[in-house]
Amino acid sequence: MSLKVLTANRLMNGEVVYYNQADGWMTSLADASATDDPETVEALEKTGAASADRNEVVDVNLIDVLRDGDEFRPIRLREIIRAKGPTTHPQFAR
């Protein structure tokens, strides 16, 4: 199993967020908790569903990432784009 990270969009402002088990929803993929443990993946799924039920986030997904040194890199192009920010104009990028 590849490493998994829980991601969503914050309901209040639409910002892409990543779940950190100690600190909650973070705006940086680097701060996310990643796991390949099936039980922890299941717990993350439940956490994401509960956050969506509380209207904190929408579009909750587990994504596959690779560890690159101290950083995580999303595997899918969609997630690479989401991690880097909007593609409309450089002033809006992260």
N, C-alpha and C positions, 0 to 999 in steps of 0.2 A: 504494500500500500504506500502511495506517495504521501508526503506531508500535506496536511489539510489546514486551512485557515478559514475562520468564519468571517464573512463580510456581509455588508448591508449598506443601505443608504439611510442616513438620519432623517427622520420624518420632518423635523422642524425646518431643515434647510436643504435637504437633498444631498448633503455631503457624503462622500464615500467614507465608511468607517470599517474598522477591523477589530475583532474582539480579542481582548487581553484578559486572561482568566483572573488576574490580580486586580486590574484597574478598570475593567469594563470596556466600553467602546472607545477606540482611539482613531485618530485621523491618519496615522502613518502605518503602512504595512510593516515597517521595521519594528513597531511596537506590538505587533500581533503575537498571540500564542499559536504555535504550530505543533501539530501532533500527527503521528501515524498509528497511535494506539486506538484500536477499535472502540474501546469503552469510552475514551476521552472524546472521540469523534461523536459518539452517540450523545454524550453529555453536552457537547457544543451545539448539536442540532436542537436539543431541548432548550438550551439557553437562548438560542436564536428565535425559536418559536415563542418562547415566553416574552422576549423583548418585543416581538412583533405584536403579540396579543396586548401588550401594555402601550402600544402605539408609540414606541420609542424609535423603531426602525421599520423599514420596508425592504422588500426584495432580498431577503436573507438567503445566503448561499454558502455552502462549503466549497472552497476553491482549492485546486492543486497548486502547490508551490514547490520550488526547488530551493535548497539552501545554497547560497553563494557567499562563502566566508561568513560574515556576521549578518548578512542580509537575506531576505527572502525574495525570490523572483517568481511572479506568476507564470504559469505555463501557457495559458490561453491568451490570445491577442486581446480579447475583450477586457480581461483583468489587467493586462499590462497597461492598456489605455486608462482604465479606471484608476489605477495606482498612480499614474503620472498627472492626472488632472485633465481638465477640458482641452479639447483639441482645436478650439475655435480661434484663440489668439494667445500669444506667449504671455501677455500680462495677466492672464487668468490661470496659468499653470502653477503647479505647486513648486 
